[in-house]
Amino acid sequence: MAIDIEAVDGRSRGLRRRQEAVGAAGLVRRLDWLLLGAMFATCGYGLLAINGITRHDASGSALSRQATYSVVGLVVFVVALAIDPDRYRRLHRPIYLGTLGVMLLVLAAGAATRGSKRWIGAGAFTLQPSEFGKVVFVLALAGFLVQRSRDGNGFRTSLTLAAYGLAPIALVFLQPDIGTALVYTAALAAVLFVGGIRWSQLSILAAVAVAVALAVLWLLPAAGFNVLKPYQTARLTGFTHPSSDPSGATYNLTQSITAVGAGGLRGRGVQNATQTRLDYLPEHATDFAFASLAEQRGFFGVSVLLLLYLLIVWRGLKIVAGARDLYCATVAGAIVFMFLFQVFVNCAMAMGIAPITGIPLPFVSVAGSSLVTNFLAFGVLQAINMRSRRRYA
């Protein structure tokens, strides 16, 4: 009898393993392969672009560094696929508190560079927690939304969510990192919108946000109280009059506009792109990677990148529509909107139609933490799609 029991138990374990394997295979088949292909194509195009943009830099091409971070990002992407998003929902409070704790640690003991405390050393790598916090922020905030929505989406719910969102935004702003703080704000707006908050409530919160921005940029400085440093104010307002100080406050913007215009339709090539090659354009591999790409590859070259971005956004919206519950839909919607916001602001600031905020261009700018975060975000997005109730072609 003991032998029979052991045999039955062995067959049961074998059956469970086969069921787990079939379940895992089923989830893999539910990947959005078009989104996956677009993501990898964008990353590959970014590596090609960065190789040309940094080829003549004093430190040499950044291709190997960017490729290394891409491999790390791929590992993070695969790990994110294996995690059911419902786990994030159940753990949203610890996730939120942990995010606040890490940001406080950065302010207290982070490495200071150019007057900012944004990075933490990790061996041979330097990490920017606020970049990873973009995704974690969305995961936690969506959890609070779902929890509060059980009591209805009244104005109290909106205020509570805004309060939860403002704490991380303030800590990032204090680093100071205005660009990333704006991305967090965009993510908060997306969570509120996708979560079903009424338009009237969103309008009130938007009006308050605009009033705060006006106060910080103009009203408070006029009264003698400066919230921002002078160079920060100049960067945020310089795009409204780019020719006011072309050798000073608006120098970067002027050189960026020149680089974009010089590219024409086909681009000047790597060798003849003097704005990039001769380093007239500062931060050409990070903040102004789009301008350098426009100079080297022209309108056609940047159009390829923008079409890939458009494909990613379209497939992301499909995932939002097919999400299995409110939590997954909110997370997916915030990730897609956050991605689109970063693309728009980076491209717009390179062309002089948006303030210079230091937001990196997804999958292109040389920024390791940002690149890995993009892989993490799309890993979560694909995990939502793999567990959705419906499949969209």
C-alpha positions as CSV (number, residue, x, y, z in Angstrom):
1,M,0.0,0.0,0.0
2,A,2.9,2.4,0.8
3,I,4.3,1.7,-2.7
4,D,1.0,2.6,-4.3
5,I,0.7,5.8,-2.3
6,E,4.2,6.9,-3.3
7,A,3.4,6.1,-6.9
8,V,0.2,8.1,-6.8
9,D,2.0,11.0,-5.1
10,G,4.7,10.9,-7.8
11,R,2.1,11.0,-10.6
12,S,0.4,13.9,-8.8
13,R,3.6,15.9,-8.6
14,G,4.3,15.1,-12.3
15,L,0.8,16.3,-13.2
16,R,1.2,19.5,-11.3
17,R,4.6,20.2,-13.0
18,R,3.0,19.6,-16.5
19,Q,0.1,21.9,-15.6
20,E,2.5,24.6,-14.5
21,A,4.5,24.2,-17.7
22,V,1.3,24.4,-19.8
23,G,0.2,27.4,-17.8
24,A,3.6,29.2,-18.3
25,A,3.5,28.3,-22.0
26,G,0.0,29.7,-22.3
27,L,1.1,33.0,-20.7
28,V,4.0,33.3,-23.0
29,R,1.7,32.8,-26.0
30,R,-0.4,35.7,-24.7
31,L,2.5,38.2,-25.1
32,D,1.8,41.1,-27.4
33,W,4.4,40.2,-29.9
34,L,3.9,43.3,-32.0
35,L,4.6,45.4,-28.9
36,L,7.6,43.3,-28.0
37,G,9.0,43.7,-31.5
38,A,8.4,47.4,-31.5
39,M,10.2,47.7,-28.1
40,F,13.2,45.8,-29.3
41,A,13.3,47.6,-32.6
42,T,13.3,50.9,-30.7
43,C,16.0,49.8,-28.4
44,G,18.1,48.6,-31.3
45,Y,17.6,51.8,-33.2
46,G,18.6,53.7,-30.1
47,L,21.8,51.8,-29.8
48,L,22.6,52.6,-33.5
49,A,21.8,56.2,-32.9
50,I,23.9,56.5,-29.8
51,N,26.9,54.9,-31.5
52,G,26.8,57.7,-34.1
53,I,26.0,60.5,-31.6
54,T,28.9,59.6,-29.2
55,R,31.5,58.3,-31.7
56,H,33.5,61.5,-31.6
57,D,33.2,62.1,-27.9
58,A,36.4,62.4,-25.8
59,S,35.4,59.4,-23.8
60,G,34.6,57.4,-26.9
61,S,31.4,55.7,-28.0
62,A,28.8,54.9,-25.4
63,L,27.5,51.9,-27.3
64,S,29.0,49.3,-25.0
65,R,27.7,51.0,-21.9
66,Q,24.3,51.4,-23.4
67,A,24.3,47.8,-24.6
68,T,25.2,46.6,-21.1
69,Y,22.3,48.4,-19.6
70,S,20.0,47.0,-22.3
71,V,21.0,43.4,-21.2
72,V,20.3,44.3,-17.6
73,G,17.0,45.8,-18.7
74,L,16.1,42.6,-20.5
75,V,16.7,40.6,-17.4
76,V,14.4,42.9,-15.4
77,F,11.8,42.7,-18.2
78,V,11.8,38.8,-18.0
79,V,11.5,39.0,-14.2
80,A,8.6,41.4,-14.5
81,L,6.8,39.1,-16.9
82,A,6.7,36.4,-14.2
83,I,5.0,38.5,-11.5
84,D,1.2,38.7,-11.4
85,P,0.3,42.4,-11.2
86,D,-2.2,41.5,-8.4
87,R,0.7,41.0,-6.1
88,Y,1.6,44.7,-6.5
89,R,-2.0,45.6,-5.6
90,R,-1.9,43.6,-2.4
91,L,1.5,45.1,-1.5
92,H,0.8,48.7,-2.6
93,R,1.3,50.1,0.9
94,P,4.8,48.6,1.6
95,I,5.7,49.5,-2.0
96,Y,4.7,53.1,-1.4
97,L,6.5,53.4,2.0
98,G,9.6,51.7,0.6
99,T,9.6,54.2,-2.3
100,L,9.4,57.1,0.1
101,G,12.2,55.6,2.2
102,V,14.6,55.2,-0.7
103,M,13.9,58.8,-1.8
104,L,14.7,60.1,1.7
105,L,17.9,58.0,1.7
106,V,18.9,59.7,-1.6
107,L,18.4,63.1,-0.1
108,A,20.3,62.2,3.0
109,A,23.2,60.2,1.6
110,G,23.0,60.4,-2.2
111,A,26.0,61.3,-4.3
112,A,25.9,65.0,-5.2
113,T,26.6,65.9,-8.8
114,R,26.1,69.4,-10.3
115,G,24.3,70.5,-7.3
116,S,21.8,67.6,-7.3
117,K,21.4,64.6,-5.1
118,R,19.8,62.0,-7.4
119,W,22.1,59.0,-7.5
120,I,23.2,56.1,-5.2
121,G,26.4,54.2,-5.9
122,A,26.1,50.4,-6.4
123,G,29.5,49.0,-7.0
124,A,30.6,49.9,-10.6
125,F,27.1,51.3,-11.3
126,T,25.4,54.5,-10.3
127,L,21.6,54.2,-9.9
128,Q,19.0,56.9,-10.0
129,P,16.2,55.7,-7.7
130,S,13.7,58.3,-8.9
131,E,13.8,56.7,-12.3
132,F,12.8,53.3,-11.0
133,G,10.3,55.1,-8.8
134,K,8.3,56.1,-11.8
135,V,7.0,52.6,-12.2
136,V,6.8,51.8,-8.5
137,F,4.9,55.1,-8.0
138,V,2.2,54.0,-10.5
139,L,1.9,50.5,-8.9
140,A,1.4,51.9,-5.5
141,L,-0.9,54.8,-6.5
142,A,-3.2,52.5,-8.5
143,G,-3.5,50.2,-5.4
144,F,-4.6,53.2,-3.3
145,L,-7.1,54.1,-6.1
146,V,-8.7,50.7,-6.2
147,Q,-8.9,50.6,-2.4
148,R,-10.5,54.0,-2.2
149,S,-12.8,53.5,-5.2
150,R,-14.8,50.9,-3.2
151,D,-16.2,53.9,-1.3
152,G,-17.0,55.8,-4.6
153,N,-15.0,58.2,-6.6
154,G,-15.9,61.3,-4.7
155,F,-13.8,64.4,-4.3
156,R,-12.4,63.1,-1.1
157,T,-11.0,60.1,-3.0
158,S,-9.4,62.5,-5.5
159,L,-7.8,64.6,-2.7
160,T,-6.5,61.5,-0.9
161,L,-4.9,60.2,-4.1
162,A,-3.4,63.6,-4.8
163,A,-2.0,63.7,-1.3
164,Y,-0.4,60.3,-1.7
165,G,1.1,61.4,-5.0
166,L,2.4,64.7,-3.8
167,A,4.8,63.2,-1.2
168,P,7.0,61.4,-3.8
169,I,6.7,64.3,-6.2
170,A,7.9,66.7,-3.5
171,L,10.9,64.5,-2.6
172,V,12.0,64.3,-6.3
173,F,11.5,68.0,-6.7
174,L,13.8,68.6,-3.7
175,Q,16.7,66.6,-5.2
176,P,16.2,68.9,-7.3
177,D,14.9,67.1,-10.4
178,I,12.1,69.1,-12.0
179,G,11.9,66.9,-15.1
180,T,11.3,63.6,-13.2
181,A,8.9,65.4,-10.9
182,L,6.9,66.4,-13.9
183,V,6.8,62.8,-15.1
184,Y,5.5,61.8,-11.7
185,T,2.8,64.5,-12.0
186,A,1.8,63.2,-15.4
187,A,1.6,59.7,-13.9
188,L,-0.6,60.9,-11.1
189,A,-2.9,62.6,-13.6
190,A,-3.1,59.4,-15.7
191,V,-4.0,57.3,-12.6
192,L,-6.8,59.7,-11.7
193,F,-8.1,59.8,-15.3
194,V,-8.0,56.1,-16.0
195,G,-9.3,55.4,-12.5
196,G,-12.6,57.1,-13.4
197,I,-12.3,60.3,-11.4
198,R,-14.9,62.8,-12.6
199,W,-14.0,65.5,-15.1
200,S,-15.1,68.3,-12.7
201,Q,-12.7,67.0,-10.1
202,L,-9.8,66.6,-12.6
203,S,-10.5,70.2,-13.7
204,I,-10.2,71.5,-10.2
205,L,-7.0,69.6,-9.5
206,A,-5.5,70.8,-12.9
207,A,-6.4,74.4,-12.0
208,V,-4.7,74.1,-8.7
209,A,-1.6,72.7,-10.4
210,V,-1.5,75.6,-12.9
211,A,-1.9,78.1,-10.1
212,V,1.0,76.5,-8.2
213,A,3.2,76.6,-11.3
214,L,2.4,80.2,-11.9
215,A,3.2,81.0,-8.3
216,V,6.5,79.2,-8.4
217,L,7.7,80.7,-11.7
218,W,6.4,84.3,-11.4
219,L,4.2,85.4,-8.5
220,L,6.5,84.3,-5.6
221,P,9.7,85.5,-7.2
222,A,8.0,88.9,-7.8
223,A,7.3,89.0,-4.1
224,G,10.9,88.3,-3.3
225,F,10.6,84.5,-2.5
226,N,12.4,82.3,-4.9
227,V,11.4,78.6,-4.8
228,L,13.6,77.7,-7.8
229,K,17.2,78.6,-8.4
230,P,17.7,81.3,-11.1
231,Y,19.1,78.8,-13.7
232,Q,16.1,76.5,-13.2
233,T,13.7,79.4,-13.8
234,A,15.7,80.4,-16.9
235,R,15.5,76.8,-18.3
236,L,11.8,76.5,-17.7
237,T,10.9,79.9,-19.2
238,G,13.6,80.3,-21.8
239,F,11.7,78.5,-24.6
240,T,9.3,81.4,-24.7
241,H,12.1,83.7,-25.9
242,P,15.0,81.5,-27.1
243,S,16.9,84.4,-28.7
244,S,17.0,86.5,-25.5
245,D,20.3,85.2,-24.3
246,P,21.8,82.9,-27.0
247,S,25.2,82.8,-25.3
248,G,23.9,82.2,-21.8
249,A,20.6,81.0,-20.4
250,T,19.2,79.9,-23.8
251,Y,22.5,78.6,-25.3
252,N,21.5,74.9,-25.1
253,L,18.1,75.6,-26.6
254,T,19.6,77.7,-29.5
255,Q,22.1,75.0,-30.4
256,S,19.5,72.3,-30.2
257,I,17.2,74.2,-32.6
258,T,20.1,74.7,-34.9
259,A,21.0,71.0,-34.9
260,V,17.4,70.0,-35.7
261,G,17.2,72.4,-38.6
262,A,20.6,71.5,-40.0
263,G,19.6,67.9,-40.4
264,G,17.1,68.6,-43.2
265,L,15.4,65.6,-44.8
266,R,18.2,63.1,-45.0
267,G,20.6,64.3,-42.3
268,R,24.2,65.4,-42.4
269,G,25.7,62.1,-41.4
270,V,27.9,61.3,-38.5
271,Q,31.0,63.0,-39.9
272,N,29.4,66.2,-41.1
273,A,27.1,66.7,-38.1
274,T,29.2,69.5,-36.7
275,Q,26.8,70.5,-33.9
276,T,27.2,67.1,-32.4
277,R,30.7,66.1,-33.5
278,L,32.3,69.4,-32.4
279,D,30.3,69.5,-29.2
280,Y,28.5,72.7,-29.9
281,L,25.4,71.0,-28.6
282,P,25.8,70.2,-24.9
283,E,24.4,67.0,-23.5
284,H,23.9,65.6,-27.0
285,A,23.8,62.0,-25.8
286,T,21.3,62.6,-23.0
287,D,18.9,65.6,-22.9
288,F,19.4,66.5,-26.5
289,A,19.7,63.0,-28.1
290,F,16.7,63.8,-30.3
291,A,18.4,66.9,-31.7
292,S,21.6,65.0,-32.4
293,L,19.7,62.2,-34.2
294,A,17.8,64.8,-36.2
295,E,21.1,66.4,-37.3
296,Q,22.7,63.1,-38.3
297,R,19.7,61.3,-39.7
298,G,17.4,64.1,-40.7
299,F,13.6,64.1,-40.9
300,F,13.5,60.6,-42.2
301,G,15.7,59.2,-39.4
302,V,13.6,60.7,-36.6
303,S,10.4,59.7,-38.4
304,V,11.4,56.1,-38.0
305,L,11.9,56.5,-34.3
306,L,8.6,58.4,-33.9
307,L,6.7,55.7,-35.8
308,L,8.1,53.1,-33.5
309,Y,7.0,55.1,-30.5
310,L,3.6,55.5,-32.1
311,L,3.4,51.7,-32.5
312,I,4.3,51.2,-28.9
313,V,1.7,53.6,-27.7
314,W,-1.0,52.0,-29.9
315,R,-0.3,48.5,-28.6
316,G,-0.1,49.8,-25.0
317,L,-3.6,51.3,-25.4
318,K,-4.9,48.0,-26.6
319,I,-3.6,46.4,-23.4
320,V,-5.4,49.1,-21.4
321,A,-8.6,48.3,-23.1
322,G,-8.3,44.5,-22.5
323,A,-7.1,44.7,-18.8
324,R,-8.8,42.3,-16.5
325,D,-9.7,44.7,-13.7
326,L,-9.5,48.4,-12.7
327,Y,-6.0,48.0,-11.1
328,C,-4.4,46.6,-14.2
329,A,-6.1,49.1,-16.5
330,T,-5.0,52.0,-14.3
331,V,-1.4,50.8,-14.1
332,A,-1.3,50.1,-17.9
333,G,-2.8,53.5,-18.7
334,A,-0.4,55.3,-16.5
335,I,2.6,53.5,-18.0
336,V,1.5,54.3,-21.5
337,F,0.8,57.9,-20.8
338,M,4.0,58.4,-18.8
339,F,6.0,56.9,-21.8
340,L,4.2,59.2,-24.3
341,F,4.7,62.2,-22.0
342,Q,8.5,61.7,-21.9
343,V,8.7,61.2,-25.7
344,F,6.6,64.4,-26.3
345,V,8.5,66.6,-23.8
346,N,12.0,65.5,-24.9
347,C,11.2,66.0,-28.6
348,A,9.4,69.2,-28.0
349,M,12.2,70.8,-25.9
350,A,14.7,69.8,-28.6
351,M,12.7,71.8,-31.1
352,G,12.1,74.8,-28.8
353,I,8.4,74.3,-28.1
354,A,8.6,73.1,-24.6
355,P,10.8,74.0,-21.6
356,I,14.1,72.2,-21.0
357,T,13.5,69.8,-18.2
358,G,16.2,67.1,-18.6
359,I,13.7,64.3,-19.3
360,P,15.5,61.5,-21.2
361,L,14.4,60.2,-24.6
362,P,13.1,56.6,-23.9
363,F,15.4,53.8,-25.2
364,V,17.7,56.4,-26.8
365,S,19.3,58.8,-24.3
366,V,22.4,57.5,-22.5
367,A,20.9,57.0,-19.1
368,G,21.3,53.6,-17.6
369,S,18.6,53.9,-14.9
370,S,16.1,55.3,-17.4
371,L,16.8,52.5,-19.9
372,V,16.3,49.7,-17.3
373,T,13.2,51.5,-16.1
374,N,11.7,51.4,-19.6
375,F,12.2,47.7,-19.7
376,L,10.7,47.3,-16.3
377,A,7.6,49.4,-17.3
378,F,7.0,47.3,-20.4
379,G,7.6,44.1,-18.5
380,V,4.7,45.1,-16.2
381,L,2.7,46.1,-19.2
382,Q,3.2,42.7,-20.9
383,A,2.5,40.9,-17.6
384,I,-0.9,42.7,-17.5
385,N,-1.6,41.6,-21.1
386,M,-0.6,38.0,-20.5
387,R,-3.2,37.8,-17.7
388,S,-6.0,39.8,-19.4
389,R,-9.4,38.4,-19.9
390,R,-9.5,39.2,-23.6
391,R,-7.0,39.2,-26.4
392,Y,-6.8,42.0,-28.9
393,A,-5.3,41.5,-32.4
